[in-house]
Amino acid sequence: SFALGIAIGVAGGLLMAVLLPRGIEYSPMWRGGWLFCLAAVMMKGFGDTKFNGAAALAVLIHCVVAVRSWGPDVSKKVSATFTEVWNHLAQPLLFGLVGTQVQVNQLKGKELLISLAILAVSLTWRLCVTFIAVGGAGLQKKERLFVAVGWLPKATVQASIG
């Protein structure tokens, strides 16, 4: 699985380097779209086999190989394009989808109370640990608290992706 992911990733990256070579000017959206489409094909293709662990590795490697072949100027533009798409399209959709998957009305009373208690304890723990972790950054107490509160929803999105 590991070797297959590397091999497919390198092949995909080289394919991107040949299809969209460095010397020819393509829009960053075009290059990013091709990277995304090939990544989707790899994820779907590996997802239907017993080598689904190789999919993420292949996607990561194909992007690295392609971007390295395009050079730093092009890679910065493609990265900026992905950042815009993430901030204005994918992230709002992800937050919306996470919200629709939570069905609190199907929990029984005792389950709901236990769930809320676990959530309260874990969020309090995360708040305290984050507050302590940013202590060495030279921030004031109010700023440390702001960072700790700001990082609370981060785990929800990470859990939905992973």
Protein Blocks (a to p, Z undefined) as FASTA:
>chain_A
ZZmmmmmmmmmmmmmmmmmgfklccdfklmmmmmmmmmmmmmmmmmmmmklmmmmmmmmm
mmmmmmmmnojklmmmmmmmmmmmmmmmmmmmmmmmmmmmpcfklpcfklmmmmmmmmmm
mmmmmmmmmmmmmmmnopafklmmmmmmmmmmmmmmmmmmZZ
